[in-house]
Amino acid sequence: FRRGIVIAQVNELTDELPRVDIPGSWVDFVVVADRPFAVEPLFTRDPRHINDLQILMAMMVIRGIYERHGVTSLNHGIGFDTAAIELLLPTYGEALGLRGKICRNWTLNPHPTLIPAIESGWVESVHCFGSEVGMEDYIRARPDIFFTGRDGSLRSNRVLCQLAGQYGVDLFIGSTLQMDPDGNSSTVTLGRLAGFGGAPNMGHDPKGRRHSTPAWLSLITAEGDVVRGRKLVVQLAETYQKGGQPVIVESLDAVQVGKASGMPIAPVMIYGDDVSHAVTEEGIAYLYKAEGIEERRAAIAAVAGATPVGMTANAERTADLRRRGIVAFPEDIGVRRTDAKRSLLAARSVEELVAWSGGLYKPPSRFRSW
């Protein structure tokens, strides 16, 4: 609107449109492409690749965070860790009697791995940043869950969904490639520059929030006439990546990358002082309860396993942190490690997700094995 040029790339020109997203008066040039615009299924994860460690972490999240804090509104980041949580809701979550108590309202792209939870009556609403390849027919069939227009197609709004994800929801949870002893995390590592997506926006505690929910209030640790709640910001990390690289490290690669690239600050995805919970296969660090930076570091070290950071943990101090509820191992929250098996997943393949959808989900060819 300020002497800019708007170019619309389209697959075809047609006399009529089922809906109008961009008025013609805003467009200066229209280019008909020689092939359809490539759209990647960014949010689709094949359940075949979810492993037992990810299932164990998902069980701990459901019991030790979602149930404990009464999380009803939330955003899930991309990855197999969060896909495992979604696929455990109709099985593990149902066995715990949590349907209707947690995970009701979502700011989320239409993850195919959420289909079983939707079909099992767990989900009341999903407000989307955008769509996902293959989910169009399923979305059209569930206007009670998704925000759709008169033609049945998804009415997403990226800006409003980012606002809801920042201010409105109780919790953000996502995976990271590296975390340091203070809880700072980044997906920028040496030789790999992965984008942050919406994590910096949704993965922080917005100080402008004023509406209260039980989950938000549950993180109050101070006493006084004027206190405020806090958004739950959860970082998931297996202690080691494939190939034996530790995920919890003494210093983020992002610091070195930032200096080498001449950046004014290190490209940190989520700052440690915003992280309320850190989850590994070893347990949960309830960082919001920690009294001071040293106790925070001790809590992270307690769940850092055999990483260099984990080797700094003191057994006596870890035991004290467990007694005080700042650190919880699976057995402390009623999770049995031996129960973490793929048989718990509501769907163990993309084909089973299609079956849950009644054939409405049309996965891209790369995810088809039938």
C-alpha beads as a LAMMPS data file, in Angstrom:
LAMMPS data file: protein, C-alpha beads

370 atoms
369 bonds

1 atom types
1 bond types

-500.0 500.0 xlo xhi
-500.0 500.0 ylo yhi
-500.0 500.0 zlo zhi

Masses

1 110.0

Atoms # bond

1 1 1 0.000 0.000 0.000
2 1 1 3.030 2.288 -0.071
3 1 1 4.119 2.276 -3.695
4 1 1 5.020 -1.406 -3.483
5 1 1 4.492 -3.909 -6.277
6 1 1 2.307 -6.967 -5.641
7 1 1 2.881 -9.979 -7.889
8 1 1 0.502 -12.939 -7.656
9 1 1 1.746 -16.309 -8.889
10 1 1 -1.248 -18.510 -9.730
11 1 1 -1.798 -22.018 -11.018
12 1 1 -4.595 -20.945 -13.373
13 1 1 -6.836 -18.063 -14.407
14 1 1 -10.558 -18.678 -13.949
15 1 1 -13.766 -16.699 -14.379
16 1 1 -15.071 -17.422 -10.879
17 1 1 -13.497 -18.074 -7.495
18 1 1 -15.011 -20.017 -4.588
19 1 1 -13.588 -17.390 -2.202
20 1 1 -11.567 -14.191 -2.268
21 1 1 -8.454 -13.924 -0.117
22 1 1 -6.736 -11.009 -1.879
23 1 1 -8.866 -8.392 -3.662
24 1 1 -7.863 -7.768 -7.258
25 1 1 -7.343 -4.070 -6.573
26 1 1 -4.325 -5.006 -4.417
27 1 1 -2.582 -6.913 -7.235
28 1 1 -0.364 -5.275 -9.864
29 1 1 0.785 -8.314 -11.853
30 1 1 -0.536 -11.858 -12.254
31 1 1 1.833 -14.608 -13.390
32 1 1 0.423 -17.975 -14.455
33 1 1 3.073 -20.541 -13.518
34 1 1 4.099 -23.364 -15.836
35 1 1 3.676 -25.852 -12.994
36 1 1 1.752 -25.818 -9.692
37 1 1 3.366 -23.969 -6.823
38 1 1 5.284 -26.407 -4.629
39 1 1 3.810 -26.747 -1.147
40 1 1 5.693 -28.833 1.404
41 1 1 3.861 -30.899 4.066
42 1 1 5.863 -29.191 6.795
43 1 1 3.762 -30.375 9.719
44 1 1 3.230 -34.007 8.737
45 1 1 5.117 -36.663 10.695
46 1 1 4.911 -40.370 9.908
47 1 1 4.070 -42.259 13.127
48 1 1 6.262 -45.138 11.920
49 1 1 9.303 -43.115 12.958
50 1 1 8.210 -42.327 16.531
51 1 1 10.474 -44.227 18.920
52 1 1 10.103 -45.466 22.489
53 1 1 12.127 -42.603 23.995
54 1 1 9.811 -40.057 22.372
55 1 1 6.827 -41.978 23.729
56 1 1 8.360 -41.959 27.223
57 1 1 8.879 -38.199 27.046
58 1 1 5.311 -37.753 25.793
59 1 1 3.975 -39.761 28.733
60 1 1 5.926 -37.568 31.142
61 1 1 4.598 -34.407 29.499
62 1 1 0.994 -35.602 29.767
63 1 1 1.322 -36.661 33.410
64 1 1 3.877 -34.241 34.753
65 1 1 2.849 -31.065 32.916
66 1 1 -0.525 -31.195 31.146
67 1 1 -2.329 -33.034 33.947
68 1 1 -0.488 -31.327 36.802
69 1 1 -1.117 -27.792 35.529
70 1 1 -4.504 -28.377 33.882
71 1 1 -3.375 -27.209 30.441
72 1 1 -6.455 -26.675 28.266
73 1 1 -5.140 -24.344 25.529
74 1 1 -1.827 -24.900 23.825
75 1 1 0.467 -24.816 20.822
76 1 1 2.640 -27.703 19.676
77 1 1 5.832 -27.166 17.722
78 1 1 6.825 -29.369 14.801
79 1 1 8.428 -32.748 15.358
80 1 1 8.103 -36.369 16.378
81 1 1 8.215 -35.457 20.084
82 1 1 4.974 -33.484 19.914
83 1 1 3.431 -35.896 17.392
84 1 1 3.888 -38.607 20.018
85 1 1 1.972 -36.524 22.570
86 1 1 -0.904 -36.034 20.120
87 1 1 -1.098 -39.762 19.396
88 1 1 -1.069 -40.695 23.091
89 1 1 -4.067 -38.565 24.039
90 1 1 -6.733 -41.080 22.865
91 1 1 -4.909 -43.998 24.541
92 1 1 -2.679 -43.077 27.469
93 1 1 -4.530 -39.843 28.202
94 1 1 -7.884 -41.622 28.000
95 1 1 -6.706 -44.283 30.452
96 1 1 -5.819 -41.501 32.890
97 1 1 -9.316 -40.033 32.577
98 1 1 -8.017 -36.728 31.204
99 1 1 -10.380 -36.216 28.253
100 1 1 -12.195 -32.922 28.735
101 1 1 -9.651 -31.777 31.322
102 1 1 -6.630 -31.022 29.108
103 1 1 -5.738 -30.184 25.493
104 1 1 -9.114 -28.816 24.405
105 1 1 -8.277 -25.669 22.431
106 1 1 -5.337 -25.425 20.057
107 1 1 -3.455 -22.837 18.023
108 1 1 -1.954 -25.206 15.505
109 1 1 -1.579 -26.005 11.860
110 1 1 -3.812 -28.987 11.065
111 1 1 -1.430 -31.769 12.130
112 1 1 -2.529 -35.147 10.718
113 1 1 -1.360 -36.735 13.986
114 1 1 -4.097 -34.803 15.798
115 1 1 -6.826 -36.647 13.837
116 1 1 -7.237 -39.519 16.360
117 1 1 -7.617 -37.047 19.241
118 1 1 -10.209 -35.070 17.263
119 1 1 -12.141 -38.211 16.355
120 1 1 -12.014 -39.376 19.987
121 1 1 -13.663 -36.203 21.265
122 1 1 -10.608 -34.595 22.853
123 1 1 -10.473 -31.418 20.796
124 1 1 -12.970 -28.550 20.900
125 1 1 -11.267 -26.153 18.490
126 1 1 -8.175 -25.700 16.323
127 1 1 -7.300 -22.203 15.100
128 1 1 -4.725 -22.489 12.329
129 1 1 -1.776 -20.412 11.153
130 1 1 -2.163 -22.021 7.732
131 1 1 -3.204 -25.313 6.180
132 1 1 -1.439 -28.618 5.576
133 1 1 -1.174 -30.634 2.376
134 1 1 -3.774 -33.403 2.227
135 1 1 -5.920 -32.155 5.110
136 1 1 -8.356 -30.093 3.016
137 1 1 -11.219 -32.620 2.841
138 1 1 -10.906 -33.549 6.507
139 1 1 -11.019 -29.885 7.533
140 1 1 -14.095 -29.353 5.356
141 1 1 -15.835 -32.249 7.118
142 1 1 -15.109 -30.882 10.612
143 1 1 -16.360 -27.269 10.756
144 1 1 -17.156 -27.943 14.418
145 1 1 -13.402 -28.072 15.086
146 1 1 -11.738 -25.926 12.430
147 1 1 -12.567 -22.351 11.465
148 1 1 -14.011 -22.689 7.961
149 1 1 -15.884 -20.471 5.535
150 1 1 -19.201 -20.929 3.751
151 1 1 -17.490 -23.019 1.071
152 1 1 -16.026 -25.329 3.713
153 1 1 -12.420 -24.321 3.155
154 1 1 -10.134 -23.342 6.007
155 1 1 -10.164 -19.724 7.147
156 1 1 -6.717 -19.363 8.640
157 1 1 -5.173 -16.110 9.814
158 1 1 -1.457 -16.253 10.479
159 1 1 -1.216 -12.970 12.362
160 1 1 -4.234 -13.549 14.606
161 1 1 -3.143 -17.126 15.288
162 1 1 0.321 -15.886 16.268
163 1 1 -1.353 -13.447 18.655
164 1 1 -3.488 -16.221 20.125
165 1 1 -0.426 -18.422 20.422
166 1 1 1.488 -15.663 22.147
167 1 1 -1.098 -14.217 24.529
168 1 1 -4.053 -16.580 24.595
169 1 1 -2.840 -20.124 25.160
170 1 1 -1.602 -21.667 28.392
171 1 1 1.367 -23.518 26.948
172 1 1 3.931 -23.735 24.176
173 1 1 5.936 -26.923 23.778
174 1 1 8.576 -27.685 21.191
175 1 1 11.782 -29.550 20.497
176 1 1 15.253 -28.094 20.203
177 1 1 18.602 -29.141 18.752
178 1 1 20.710 -27.655 21.544
179 1 1 20.200 -26.403 25.091
180 1 1 22.805 -24.883 27.386
181 1 1 23.120 -25.161 31.197
182 1 1 20.934 -22.051 31.641
183 1 1 18.093 -23.379 29.481
184 1 1 18.801 -21.210 26.435
185 1 1 18.013 -23.191 23.290
186 1 1 18.583 -22.896 19.561
187 1 1 18.190 -24.829 16.328
188 1 1 21.204 -23.026 14.850
189 1 1 24.170 -25.385 15.089
190 1 1 27.527 -25.630 13.336
191 1 1 26.795 -26.683 9.770
192 1 1 23.020 -26.454 10.156
193 1 1 20.899 -23.318 10.113
194 1 1 17.345 -24.418 10.891
195 1 1 14.729 -21.693 11.126
196 1 1 12.958 -20.927 14.384
197 1 1 9.449 -20.689 12.930
198 1 1 7.012 -19.304 15.486
199 1 1 8.946 -20.598 18.511
200 1 1 10.435 -17.238 19.622
201 1 1 6.992 -15.617 19.482
202 1 1 5.046 -18.357 21.226
203 1 1 7.912 -19.693 23.317
204 1 1 8.101 -16.816 25.753
205 1 1 6.115 -15.413 28.646
206 1 1 4.266 -12.301 27.385
207 1 1 4.253 -9.689 30.103
208 1 1 1.179 -7.986 28.636
209 1 1 -1.161 -10.889 29.392
210 1 1 -3.917 -10.087 31.898
211 1 1 -6.496 -12.888 31.562
212 1 1 -6.181 -15.696 34.086
213 1 1 -6.492 -19.452 33.632
214 1 1 -5.759 -22.219 36.151
215 1 1 -2.634 -23.270 34.233
216 1 1 -1.300 -19.698 34.069
217 1 1 -1.973 -19.170 37.761
218 1 1 -0.360 -22.487 38.714
219 1 1 3.093 -21.084 37.977
220 1 1 2.831 -18.346 40.611
221 1 1 5.690 -18.834 43.063
222 1 1 5.778 -15.430 44.777
223 1 1 3.556 -14.157 47.576
224 1 1 2.075 -10.707 47.972
225 1 1 -0.807 -8.462 47.039
226 1 1 0.407 -8.083 43.449
227 1 1 1.479 -11.291 41.722
228 1 1 1.161 -12.564 38.184
229 1 1 0.902 -15.940 36.531
230 1 1 3.166 -17.272 33.854
231 1 1 2.891 -19.019 30.532
232 1 1 4.193 -22.565 30.395
233 1 1 7.103 -22.763 27.948
234 1 1 8.362 -26.328 27.595
235 1 1 11.484 -27.462 25.773
236 1 1 11.831 -31.105 24.748
237 1 1 15.212 -32.674 24.052
238 1 1 16.620 -36.164 23.923
239 1 1 19.989 -35.890 25.627
240 1 1 21.822 -37.180 22.542
241 1 1 21.135 -36.850 18.834
242 1 1 21.702 -39.686 16.400
243 1 1 25.418 -39.917 15.813
244 1 1 26.294 -39.378 19.449
245 1 1 26.150 -35.588 19.530
246 1 1 24.981 -34.232 22.905
247 1 1 21.944 -31.948 22.799
248 1 1 22.510 -30.389 26.215
249 1 1 25.841 -28.610 25.808
250 1 1 28.064 -26.292 27.810
251 1 1 27.800 -23.546 25.166
252 1 1 25.403 -23.200 22.238
253 1 1 26.881 -23.439 18.744
254 1 1 24.668 -20.418 18.070
255 1 1 27.110 -18.249 20.034
256 1 1 29.981 -19.177 17.729
257 1 1 27.803 -18.916 14.610
258 1 1 26.623 -15.465 15.652
259 1 1 30.153 -14.185 16.149
260 1 1 31.440 -15.707 12.905
261 1 1 28.515 -14.225 10.972
262 1 1 28.846 -10.770 12.478
263 1 1 25.440 -10.894 14.140
264 1 1 24.807 -8.349 16.899
265 1 1 23.578 -11.121 19.224
266 1 1 23.651 -14.914 19.203
267 1 1 20.722 -16.500 17.297
268 1 1 18.976 -17.967 20.336
269 1 1 15.542 -19.472 19.654
270 1 1 14.159 -19.436 23.214
271 1 1 15.867 -17.718 26.124
272 1 1 16.357 -19.729 29.282
273 1 1 14.542 -17.312 31.573
274 1 1 11.366 -17.941 29.547
275 1 1 11.608 -21.742 29.789
276 1 1 9.400 -23.042 32.597
277 1 1 9.996 -26.777 32.044
278 1 1 12.770 -28.796 30.396
279 1 1 11.972 -32.402 29.475
280 1 1 14.397 -35.153 28.486
281 1 1 14.109 -38.930 28.554
282 1 1 15.625 -38.719 32.046
283 1 1 12.883 -36.565 33.568
284 1 1 11.374 -33.098 33.963
285 1 1 13.082 -30.004 35.348
286 1 1 10.456 -27.626 36.773
287 1 1 12.619 -24.576 36.184
288 1 1 9.987 -22.056 37.267
289 1 1 10.375 -23.386 40.815
290 1 1 14.149 -22.943 40.922
291 1 1 15.470 -20.377 43.371
292 1 1 18.284 -18.658 41.532
293 1 1 20.461 -19.459 38.537
294 1 1 22.591 -22.075 40.313
295 1 1 19.552 -24.135 41.287
296 1 1 18.232 -23.782 37.755
297 1 1 21.500 -25.155 36.387
298 1 1 21.426 -28.014 38.884
299 1 1 17.893 -28.938 37.770
300 1 1 18.890 -29.017 34.096
301 1 1 22.009 -31.050 34.892
302 1 1 19.859 -33.537 36.824
303 1 1 17.932 -34.452 33.654
304 1 1 20.845 -34.080 31.219
305 1 1 21.849 -37.736 31.358
306 1 1 25.385 -38.681 30.319
307 1 1 26.095 -35.405 28.537
308 1 1 28.988 -33.230 29.759
309 1 1 26.406 -31.019 31.483
310 1 1 24.737 -34.052 33.038
311 1 1 28.042 -35.286 34.415
312 1 1 28.230 -32.169 36.593
313 1 1 25.087 -33.209 38.506
314 1 1 25.533 -33.961 42.190
315 1 1 23.589 -36.994 43.417
316 1 1 22.756 -35.494 46.803
317 1 1 21.592 -32.228 45.290
318 1 1 19.521 -34.054 42.688
319 1 1 17.840 -36.047 45.455
320 1 1 17.047 -32.785 47.254
321 1 1 15.612 -31.280 44.051
322 1 1 13.404 -34.346 43.650
323 1 1 12.150 -34.071 47.228
324 1 1 11.250 -30.410 46.646
325 1 1 9.500 -31.090 43.333
326 1 1 11.969 -29.123 41.205
327 1 1 13.069 -32.272 39.381
328 1 1 10.918 -35.320 38.659
329 1 1 12.028 -38.634 37.235
330 1 1 9.388 -40.804 35.508
331 1 1 8.731 -42.856 38.647
332 1 1 8.120 -39.654 40.635
333 1 1 5.076 -38.804 38.498
334 1 1 3.644 -42.285 38.072
335 1 1 5.168 -43.063 34.675
336 1 1 6.580 -46.553 34.138
337 1 1 9.448 -46.611 31.678
338 1 1 8.527 -50.142 30.588
339 1 1 5.103 -48.909 29.409
340 1 1 6.663 -46.625 26.785
341 1 1 6.018 -48.727 23.703
342 1 1 4.733 -47.999 20.207
343 1 1 1.640 -50.052 20.971
344 1 1 0.407 -47.029 22.972
345 1 1 0.144 -44.857 19.855
346 1 1 -3.398 -44.347 18.577
347 1 1 -2.009 -44.635 15.039
348 1 1 1.282 -46.272 14.138
349 1 1 1.360 -45.360 10.449
350 1 1 0.041 -42.765 8.031
351 1 1 -2.318 -45.435 6.693
352 1 1 -3.906 -45.681 10.150
353 1 1 -4.277 -41.883 10.258
354 1 1 -6.195 -42.123 6.976
355 1 1 -8.430 -44.786 8.520
356 1 1 -9.093 -42.585 11.570
357 1 1 -10.153 -39.787 9.198
358 1 1 -12.632 -42.007 7.383
359 1 1 -10.556 -41.720 4.231
360 1 1 -10.746 -37.916 4.183
361 1 1 -7.059 -37.317 4.865
362 1 1 -5.151 -37.519 1.566
363 1 1 -1.457 -37.775 2.458
364 1 1 1.174 -36.779 -0.106
365 1 1 2.672 -39.661 -2.079
366 1 1 5.921 -39.639 -0.088
367 1 1 3.971 -40.753 3.001
368 1 1 2.060 -43.541 1.246
369 1 1 3.198 -47.101 1.779
370 1 1 0.116 -48.747 0.293

Bonds

1 1 1 2
2 1 2 3
3 1 3 4
4 1 4 5
5 1 5 6
6 1 6 7
7 1 7 8
8 1 8 9
9 1 9 10
10 1 10 11
11 1 11 12
12 1 12 13
13 1 13 14
14 1 14 15
15 1 15 16
16 1 16 17
17 1 17 18
18 1 18 19
19 1 19 20
20 1 20 21
21 1 21 22
22 1 22 23
23 1 23 24
24 1 24 25
25 1 25 26
26 1 26 27
27 1 27 28
28 1 28 29
29 1 29 30
30 1 30 31
31 1 31 32
32 1 32 33
33 1 33 34
34 1 34 35
35 1 35 36
36 1 36 37
37 1 37 38
38 1 38 39
39 1 39 40
40 1 40 41
41 1 41 42
42 1 42 43
43 1 43 44
44 1 44 45
45 1 45 46
46 1 46 47
47 1 47 48
48 1 48 49
49 1 49 50
50 1 50 51
51 1 51 52
52 1 52 53
53 1 53 54
54 1 54 55
55 1 55 56
56 1 56 57
57 1 57 58
58 1 58 59
59 1 59 60
60 1 60 61
61 1 61 62
62 1 62 63
63 1 63 64
64 1 64 65
65 1 65 66
66 1 66 67
67 1 67 68
68 1 68 69
69 1 69 70
70 1 70 71
71 1 71 72
72 1 72 73
73 1 73 74
74 1 74 75
75 1 75 76
76 1 76 77
77 1 77 78
78 1 78 79
79 1 79 80
80 1 80 81
81 1 81 82
82 1 82 83
83 1 83 84
84 1 84 85
85 1 85 86
86 1 86 87
87 1 87 88
88 1 88 89
89 1 89 90
90 1 90 91
91 1 91 92
92 1 92 93
93 1 93 94
94 1 94 95
95 1 95 96
96 1 96 97
97 1 97 98
98 1 98 99
99 1 99 100
100 1 100 101
101 1 101 102
102 1 102 103
103 1 103 104
104 1 104 105
105 1 105 106
106 1 106 107
107 1 107 108
108 1 108 109
109 1 109 110
110 1 110 111
111 1 111 112
112 1 112 113
113 1 113 114
114 1 114 115
115 1 115 116
116 1 116 117
117 1 117 118
118 1 118 119
119 1 119 120
120 1 120 121
121 1 121 122
122 1 122 123
123 1 123 124
124 1 124 125
125 1 125 126
126 1 126 127
127 1 127 128
128 1 128 129
129 1 129 130
130 1 130 131
131 1 131 132
132 1 132 133
133 1 133 134
134 1 134 135
135 1 135 136
136 1 136 137
137 1 137 138
138 1 138 139
139 1 139 140
140 1 140 141
141 1 141 142
142 1 142 143
143 1 143 144
144 1 144 145
145 1 145 146
146 1 146 147
147 1 147 148
148 1 148 149
149 1 149 150
150 1 150 151
151 1 151 152
152 1 152 153
153 1 153 154
154 1 154 155
155 1 155 156
156 1 156 157
157 1 157 158
158 1 158 159
159 1 159 160
160 1 160 161
161 1 161 162
162 1 162 163
163 1 163 164
164 1 164 165
165 1 165 166
166 1 166 167
167 1 167 168
168 1 168 169
169 1 169 170
170 1 170 171
171 1 171 172
172 1 172 173
173 1 173 174
174 1 174 175
175 1 175 176
176 1 176 177
177 1 177 178
178 1 178 179
179 1 179 180
180 1 180 181
181 1 181 182
182 1 182 183
183 1 183 184
184 1 184 185
185 1 185 186
186 1 186 187
187 1 187 188
188 1 188 189
189 1 189 190
190 1 190 191
191 1 191 192
192 1 192 193
193 1 193 194
194 1 194 195
195 1 195 196
196 1 196 197
197 1 197 198
198 1 198 199
199 1 199 200
200 1 200 201
201 1 201 202
202 1 202 203
203 1 203 204
204 1 204 205
205 1 205 206
206 1 206 207
207 1 207 208
208 1 208 209
209 1 209 210
210 1 210 211
211 1 211 212
212 1 212 213
213 1 213 214
214 1 214 215
215 1 215 216
216 1 216 217
217 1 217 218
218 1 218 219
219 1 219 220
220 1 220 221
221 1 221 222
222 1 222 223
223 1 223 224
224 1 224 225
225 1 225 226
226 1 226 227
227 1 227 228
228 1 228 229
229 1 229 230
230 1 230 231
231 1 231 232
232 1 232 233
233 1 233 234
234 1 234 235
235 1 235 236
236 1 236 237
237 1 237 238
238 1 238 239
239 1 239 240
240 1 240 241
241 1 241 242
242 1 242 243
243 1 243 244
244 1 244 245
245 1 245 246
246 1 246 247
247 1 247 248
248 1 248 249
249 1 249 250
250 1 250 251
251 1 251 252
252 1 252 253
253 1 253 254
254 1 254 255
255 1 255 256
256 1 256 257
257 1 257 258
258 1 258 259
259 1 259 260
260 1 260 261
261 1 261 262
262 1 262 263
263 1 263 264
264 1 264 265
265 1 265 266
266 1 266 267
267 1 267 268
268 1 268 269
269 1 269 270
270 1 270 271
271 1 271 272
272 1 272 273
273 1 273 274
274 1 274 275
275 1 275 276
276 1 276 277
277 1 277 278
278 1 278 279
279 1 279 280
280 1 280 281
281 1 281 282
282 1 282 283
283 1 283 284
284 1 284 285
285 1 285 286
286 1 286 287
287 1 287 288
288 1 288 289
289 1 289 290
290 1 290 291
291 1 291 292
292 1 292 293
293 1 293 294
294 1 294 295
295 1 295 296
296 1 296 297
297 1 297 298
298 1 298 299
299 1 299 300
300 1 300 301
301 1 301 302
302 1 302 303
303 1 303 304
304 1 304 305
305 1 305 306
306 1 306 307
307 1 307 308
308 1 308 309
309 1 309 310
310 1 310 311
311 1 311 312
312 1 312 313
313 1 313 314
314 1 314 315
315 1 315 316
316 1 316 317
317 1 317 318
318 1 318 319
319 1 319 320
320 1 320 321
321 1 321 322
322 1 322 323
323 1 323 324
324 1 324 325
325 1 325 326
326 1 326 327
327 1 327 328
328 1 328 329
329 1 329 330
330 1 330 331
331 1 331 332
332 1 332 333
333 1 333 334
334 1 334 335
335 1 335 336
336 1 336 337
337 1 337 338
338 1 338 339
339 1 339 340
340 1 340 341
341 1 341 342
342 1 342 343
343 1 343 344
344 1 344 345
345 1 345 346
346 1 346 347
347 1 347 348
348 1 348 349
349 1 349 350
350 1 350 351
351 1 351 352
352 1 352 353
353 1 353 354
354 1 354 355
355 1 355 356
356 1 356 357
357 1 357 358
358 1 358 359
359 1 359 360
360 1 360 361
361 1 361 362
362 1 362 363
363 1 363 364
364 1 364 365
365 1 365 366
366 1 366 367
367 1 367 368
368 1 368 369
369 1 369 370
